[in-house]
Amino acid sequence: MTRMHFAIWSALVSALLVPTQVGAQGNSPASPENAKLPDACKLLPQADLEALFPGRPITSKGPTLSPIYKGPQYAESCMYMVKLPSPTSKLETAKFATITIVQWGGETDGLNGSAATFATMRSTAEKVVSDPTLNHHIEPAPGIGEEAFAEISPSTIKVRVRKADLIYVVSLDVYSPQSQPNALALATQVAKRWKGGAGMVEAATPIAANNGVDIPEDTRASSVAPADQWPDACALLTSQDVHAIFSDMKIEPPHKTMGRITHQSRIDRVEDLPKPIGCLYQTSRVDMVNGERRIVTNAVNLVVSNMASTPELSKTYYEAARKVGDAKTEIAGLGDEASLGVLNDIYIRKGLLTVRVHVSGGDRDRALYDDATRRVNALAKLVAEKLP
């Protein structure tokens, strides 16, 4: 094939391919018919969301084209992601806003008209919300297009609208009491941008902007009891208790440890506990072993591990504490449950309260270790009698 023949052949192939490409993509943007095609991202532009969620990061996920079998392609749906402050943490949560075009063009009335299609949509939605297990309900949405209603679930608000020959759905994830008014405002603004027979038009007025974004209150119940309910560690393990069990030893005055609790939320709140959560007594004595002086010491300690807000959480905290302390030996008669760990820690749970009683000493001397075990068991019984 000569160079001239090749050029002619290439031009013919290109000419044949052009109609196929145009048919797949739809009419030319300049054609009058294309001007009537709906565009989901123009019906619901990002500017509307920026007005309703001032100062919040908004990302466009872009349009989704209609299926080829529907004819000339158009932007059938458009999605945006809005980042909002989480009411329960310092992180941000992603909420989505979407518009989907269900039907457009054709007649308004008649068997296949938009009015009949919308009636079918409403009937289907009513059947869905009749199931009480789904926790959905329908509310009227007057003033939007020719007819509209909102389908509301705990997670999403969907506003279904018919404006002349156009049927569309605006969906907004639930975030706060602002969610439903915002969804209705978006759906109303979409209706202003469509005119039956003409297609896309400019909205007569802009969407009304919000002054700010409502942040829902953190309604989670605290996992710990109020500060005034936490007991005094030195009232649970008194000097008299320690003297009763360590009468053969010198006992230093107690060292108190104060604590605080953190109420976790979007902004953590820290609260100081008014009473000590730890009470430590240092004990010592001098033994003569093989004619040599040997100093024996014990650290006698009680720690309020947790004061839970519910019995279920108290059980969870107790199990976590005993697992950390490797407390596998069950002990009866101390509170609701108790266990002894390998380091002579006794964990006691009674009601909402979990405490740890500890006696150190004798880590490398069996006799001293067994003596510490005996003493911590005796102390735990005295402590258990004082537990609220």
C-alpha positions as CSV (number, residue, x, y, z in Angstrom):
1,M,0.0,0.0,0.0
2,T,1.4,3.4,-1.0
3,R,1.6,6.3,1.5
4,M,-1.2,8.1,-0.3
5,H,-3.5,5.0,-0.2
6,F,-2.7,4.6,3.5
7,A,-3.7,8.2,4.3
8,I,-7.0,7.8,2.4
9,W,-7.7,4.5,4.3
10,S,-6.9,6.1,7.7
11,A,-9.3,9.0,6.9
12,L,-12.1,6.6,6.0
13,V,-11.6,4.6,9.3
14,S,-11.7,7.8,11.3
15,A,-14.9,8.9,9.6
16,L,-16.6,5.6,10.4
17,L,-15.6,5.7,14.1
18,V,-16.9,9.2,14.8
19,P,-20.6,8.4,14.7
20,T,-20.1,5.4,17.0
21,Q,-18.3,7.6,19.6
22,V,-21.0,10.3,19.4
23,G,-23.7,7.7,19.8
24,A,-22.1,6.4,22.9
25,Q,-21.5,9.7,24.5
26,G,-24.7,11.4,23.6
27,N,-25.5,14.5,21.6
28,S,-22.9,17.2,21.0
29,P,-22.8,19.7,23.9
30,A,-23.8,22.4,21.5
31,S,-26.9,20.7,20.3
32,P,-30.4,22.0,21.4
33,E,-31.3,18.5,22.6
34,N,-28.3,18.3,24.9
35,A,-29.3,21.6,26.6
36,K,-32.4,19.8,27.9
37,L,-30.5,16.9,29.4
38,P,-30.4,16.9,33.2
39,D,-27.1,17.2,35.0
40,A,-27.2,16.0,38.6
41,C,-24.0,17.9,39.6
42,K,-25.5,21.2,38.3
43,L,-28.9,20.5,39.9
44,L,-27.1,20.0,43.2
45,P,-23.8,22.0,43.0
46,Q,-21.1,21.9,45.7
47,A,-21.9,25.6,46.5
48,D,-25.2,24.6,48.0
49,L,-23.5,22.3,50.5
50,E,-20.9,24.9,51.3
51,A,-23.7,27.2,52.2
52,L,-25.3,24.7,54.5
53,F,-22.1,23.4,56.0
54,P,-20.0,26.6,56.4
55,G,-16.3,26.1,57.0
56,R,-16.5,22.3,56.7
57,P,-14.3,20.3,54.1
58,I,-16.5,19.1,51.2
59,T,-15.3,16.7,48.5
60,S,-17.1,16.1,45.3
61,K,-17.1,12.4,44.3
62,G,-18.2,13.5,40.8
63,P,-21.0,12.5,38.5
64,T,-22.2,9.0,37.6
65,L,-23.3,8.8,33.9
66,S,-26.6,7.2,33.0
67,P,-26.6,3.8,31.4
68,I,-26.0,3.7,27.6
69,Y,-29.3,1.9,27.0
70,K,-31.2,5.0,28.3
71,G,-30.1,6.9,25.2
72,P,-27.9,10.1,25.2
73,Q,-25.9,9.9,28.4
74,Y,-26.2,12.5,31.1
75,A,-25.0,12.9,34.8
76,E,-27.6,10.7,36.4
77,S,-26.3,11.1,40.0
78,C,-23.8,13.2,41.9
79,M,-22.2,12.6,45.4
80,Y,-20.4,14.8,47.9
81,M,-18.7,14.0,51.1
82,V,-18.8,16.4,54.0
83,K,-16.4,16.1,57.0
84,L,-18.0,17.0,60.2
85,P,-16.9,17.0,63.9
86,S,-17.7,13.7,65.7
87,P,-19.7,14.3,68.8
88,T,-18.0,11.3,70.5
89,S,-14.3,11.7,69.6
90,K,-11.7,14.1,68.4
91,L,-11.9,12.6,64.9
92,E,-14.1,13.8,62.0
93,T,-16.9,11.8,60.6
94,A,-17.8,11.6,56.9
95,K,-21.4,12.2,55.8
96,F,-22.6,11.9,52.3
97,A,-25.0,14.0,50.2
98,T,-26.3,12.5,47.0
99,I,-28.8,13.4,44.2
100,T,-30.1,10.7,41.9
101,I,-32.3,11.4,38.9
102,V,-35.0,8.6,38.6
103,Q,-36.8,9.8,35.5
104,W,-37.0,12.8,33.2
105,G,-38.6,13.8,29.9
106,G,-41.8,12.4,28.5
107,E,-45.3,13.2,29.6
108,T,-46.4,14.3,33.0
109,D,-49.7,12.4,33.0
110,G,-50.6,9.0,31.6
111,L,-49.7,5.4,32.3
112,N,-45.9,6.0,32.0
113,G,-45.9,9.7,32.9
114,S,-44.0,11.2,35.8
115,A,-47.0,11.5,38.0
116,A,-47.8,7.8,37.7
117,T,-44.2,6.9,38.4
118,F,-44.1,9.1,41.4
119,A,-47.3,7.5,42.7
120,T,-45.7,4.1,42.5
121,M,-42.6,5.4,44.3
122,R,-44.8,6.7,47.2
123,S,-46.8,3.4,47.4
124,T,-43.5,1.4,47.6
125,A,-42.2,3.7,50.3
126,E,-45.4,3.4,52.3
127,K,-45.0,-0.4,52.2
128,V,-41.4,-0.2,53.4
129,V,-42.2,2.1,56.4
130,S,-45.1,-0.2,57.4
131,D,-42.5,-2.6,58.7
132,P,-41.9,-1.4,62.3
133,T,-38.6,-3.2,62.5
134,L,-37.0,-0.9,60.0
135,N,-37.7,2.2,62.1
136,H,-38.5,4.3,59.0
137,H,-41.3,6.9,58.6
138,I,-42.6,9.2,55.9
139,E,-43.3,13.0,56.3
140,P,-44.8,15.3,53.7
141,A,-42.5,17.9,52.1
142,P,-44.8,20.6,50.8
143,G,-43.6,23.4,48.6
144,I,-41.1,21.4,46.7
145,G,-41.9,20.9,43.0
146,E,-45.4,19.5,42.2
147,E,-45.2,16.8,45.0
148,A,-42.6,15.5,47.4
149,F,-42.2,13.5,50.6
150,A,-39.3,12.7,52.9
151,E,-38.5,9.1,53.9
152,I,-36.6,9.2,57.2
153,S,-34.5,6.6,58.9
154,P,-32.1,6.8,61.8
155,S,-29.2,7.1,59.4
156,T,-30.5,8.8,56.2
157,I,-33.0,11.3,55.0
158,K,-34.3,10.8,51.5
159,V,-36.4,13.6,49.9
160,R,-38.2,12.3,46.8
161,V,-39.5,15.0,44.5
162,R,-41.4,15.3,41.2
163,K,-41.0,18.6,39.4
164,A,-42.9,18.5,36.1
165,D,-41.3,15.7,34.1
166,L,-38.3,15.3,36.5
167,I,-38.2,12.8,39.4
168,Y,-35.2,12.9,41.6
169,V,-34.1,11.9,45.1
170,V,-31.9,13.9,47.4
171,S,-30.3,11.8,50.1
172,L,-28.4,13.2,53.1
173,D,-26.8,11.2,56.0
174,V,-28.2,12.1,59.4
175,Y,-25.9,14.1,61.6
176,S,-27.8,16.5,63.8
177,P,-31.2,18.1,64.0
178,Q,-30.0,20.3,61.1
179,S,-30.0,17.2,58.8
180,Q,-33.7,17.2,57.9
181,P,-33.9,21.0,57.2
182,N,-30.7,20.8,55.2
183,A,-32.1,17.9,53.1
184,L,-35.3,19.7,52.4
185,A,-33.4,22.9,51.5
186,L,-31.2,21.0,49.0
187,A,-34.2,19.3,47.4
188,T,-36.0,22.7,47.1
189,Q,-33.1,24.3,45.4
190,V,-32.9,21.4,42.9
191,A,-36.5,22.0,41.9
192,K,-35.7,25.7,41.2
193,R,-33.1,24.6,38.6
194,W,-35.5,22.5,36.4
195,K,-38.4,23.7,34.2
196,G,-40.6,21.3,32.4
197,G,-40.1,21.3,28.7
198,A,-37.0,23.6,29.0
199,G,-34.7,21.5,31.1
200,M,-32.0,23.1,33.2
201,V,-32.5,26.7,34.2
202,E,-30.8,29.1,36.6
203,A,-32.3,29.2,40.2
204,A,-34.1,32.4,40.9
205,T,-32.6,32.7,44.3
206,P,-29.6,31.2,46.0
207,I,-30.0,28.6,48.8
208,A,-30.3,30.2,52.3
209,A,-26.9,29.8,54.1
210,N,-26.6,28.5,57.6
211,N,-24.6,30.5,60.2
212,G,-22.8,27.4,61.5
213,V,-22.9,23.6,61.8
214,D,-24.7,22.1,64.8
215,I,-22.6,19.6,66.6
216,P,-24.8,17.0,68.4
217,E,-24.3,16.5,72.1
218,D,-22.4,13.5,73.3
219,T,-25.2,11.4,74.8
220,R,-23.0,8.5,75.8
221,A,-23.3,7.4,79.4
222,S,-20.1,7.7,81.3
223,S,-18.3,4.4,81.9
224,V,-17.3,5.4,85.4
225,A,-19.3,6.5,88.5
226,P,-19.4,10.2,89.4
227,A,-16.4,11.5,91.3
228,D,-18.2,11.9,94.6
229,Q,-19.0,8.1,94.6
230,W,-15.4,7.0,94.6
231,P,-14.3,5.7,98.0
232,D,-11.3,6.8,100.0
233,A,-8.5,4.2,99.6
234,C,-7.1,5.0,103.1
235,A,-10.5,4.5,104.6
236,L,-10.7,1.0,103.1
237,L,-7.1,0.2,104.3
238,T,-6.6,2.0,107.6
239,S,-3.5,2.2,109.8
240,Q,-5.3,0.0,112.3
241,D,-5.7,-2.7,109.7
242,V,-2.0,-2.6,108.8
243,H,-1.0,-2.6,112.5
244,A,-3.2,-5.6,113.1
245,I,-1.5,-7.7,110.4
246,F,2.0,-6.2,110.7
247,S,2.3,-5.8,114.5
248,D,5.8,-7.2,114.3
249,M,7.0,-4.5,112.0
250,K,7.6,-0.8,112.0
251,I,4.9,1.0,109.9
252,E,5.5,4.4,108.2
253,P,2.6,6.9,107.9
254,P,0.5,6.3,104.8
255,H,1.4,7.8,101.5
256,K,-1.8,8.9,99.6
257,T,-2.1,9.0,95.9
258,M,-4.7,11.2,94.3
259,G,-6.4,10.4,91.0
260,R,-8.6,11.8,88.3
261,I,-11.1,10.5,85.8
262,T,-11.4,11.4,82.2
263,H,-14.8,11.9,80.6
264,Q,-14.1,11.1,76.9
265,S,-15.9,13.1,74.3
266,R,-15.1,15.3,71.3
267,I,-13.4,17.5,73.9
268,D,-12.2,15.3,76.9
269,R,-13.1,16.6,80.3
270,V,-10.8,15.7,83.2
271,E,-12.1,15.7,86.8
272,D,-10.0,15.4,89.9
273,L,-11.2,12.8,92.4
274,P,-11.7,14.4,95.9
275,K,-10.4,11.3,97.8
276,P,-7.2,9.3,97.4
277,I,-7.4,6.3,95.1
278,G,-4.2,4.8,96.5
279,C,-2.9,4.3,100.0
280,L,0.6,2.9,100.6
281,Y,2.2,1.8,103.9
282,Q,5.9,1.0,104.1
283,T,6.7,-1.7,106.8
284,S,10.1,-2.9,108.0
285,R,11.8,-5.0,110.6
286,V,15.3,-6.3,111.3
287,D,15.9,-10.1,111.5
288,M,19.0,-11.9,112.7
289,V,19.9,-14.6,110.2
290,N,23.1,-16.6,110.9
291,G,24.3,-13.9,113.2
292,E,23.8,-11.2,110.6
293,R,21.2,-8.4,110.5
294,R,18.7,-8.7,107.7
295,I,16.2,-5.9,106.9
296,V,12.8,-7.2,105.8
297,T,10.5,-4.7,104.1
298,N,7.0,-4.9,102.7
299,A,5.0,-2.4,100.7
300,V,1.4,-2.6,101.7
301,N,-0.9,-1.0,99.2
302,L,-4.5,-0.6,98.3
303,V,-5.6,0.9,94.9
304,V,-9.1,1.7,93.9
305,S,-8.9,0.2,90.4
306,N,-12.3,1.4,89.2
307,M,-15.7,2.6,90.2
308,A,-17.8,1.7,87.3
309,S,-21.1,3.2,86.2
310,T,-22.9,-0.1,85.7
311,P,-22.6,-3.6,87.2
312,E,-21.8,-5.0,83.7
313,L,-18.9,-2.6,83.2
314,S,-17.7,-3.4,86.7
315,K,-17.4,-7.0,85.8
316,T,-15.6,-6.1,82.6
317,Y,-13.1,-3.9,84.4
318,Y,-12.5,-6.6,87.1
319,E,-11.8,-9.2,84.5
320,A,-9.3,-6.9,82.7
321,A,-7.6,-6.1,86.0
322,R,-7.2,-9.7,87.1
323,K,-5.9,-10.6,83.6
324,V,-3.2,-8.0,83.8
325,G,-2.2,-9.1,87.3
326,D,-2.3,-12.8,86.3
327,A,-4.8,-13.4,89.2
328,K,-6.0,-16.9,88.4
329,T,-6.6,-18.2,91.9
330,E,-10.2,-17.7,92.9
331,I,-10.9,-16.6,96.5
332,A,-14.3,-17.1,98.1
333,G,-15.9,-14.8,100.7
334,L,-14.5,-11.5,99.5
335,G,-17.1,-9.3,97.8
336,D,-18.9,-10.6,94.7
337,E,-15.7,-12.1,93.3
338,A,-12.0,-12.1,94.1
339,S,-8.8,-13.6,92.9
340,L,-5.1,-13.8,93.9
341,G,-2.3,-13.0,91.6
342,V,1.3,-14.3,91.4
343,L,2.7,-11.1,92.8
344,N,0.5,-11.3,95.9
345,D,-2.2,-9.0,94.5
346,I,-5.8,-9.7,95.5
347,Y,-8.4,-8.2,93.3
348,I,-11.8,-7.7,94.8
349,R,-15.0,-6.7,93.1
350,K,-18.1,-5.7,95.0
351,G,-20.9,-4.0,93.1
352,L,-19.5,-1.2,91.1
353,L,-16.2,-1.2,92.8
354,T,-12.9,-3.0,92.1
355,V,-9.9,-2.7,94.4
356,R,-6.4,-4.2,94.5
357,V,-4.8,-5.1,97.8
358,H,-1.0,-5.8,97.5
359,V,1.8,-6.9,99.8
360,S,5.3,-6.9,98.3
361,G,8.3,-8.8,99.5
362,G,10.1,-12.1,99.3
363,D,10.4,-12.3,95.6
364,R,13.5,-14.5,95.9
365,D,12.9,-16.0,99.4
366,R,10.2,-18.6,99.6
367,A,9.5,-18.1,103.3
368,L,9.1,-14.3,103.0
369,Y,7.0,-14.8,99.8
370,D,4.6,-17.2,101.6
371,D,4.5,-14.8,104.6
372,A,3.5,-11.9,102.2
373,T,0.8,-14.2,100.8
374,R,-0.6,-14.9,104.3
375,R,-0.6,-11.3,105.2
376,V,-2.3,-10.1,102.0
377,N,-5.1,-12.6,102.5
378,A,-5.6,-11.4,106.0
379,L,-5.6,-7.7,104.9
380,A,-8.1,-8.5,102.1
381,K,-10.6,-9.8,104.6
382,L,-10.4,-6.6,106.6
383,V,-10.8,-4.5,103.4
384,A,-13.8,-6.5,102.2
385,E,-15.7,-5.7,105.4
386,K,-15.5,-2.0,104.5
387,L,-16.5,-2.2,100.9
388,P,-19.7,-0.2,100.2
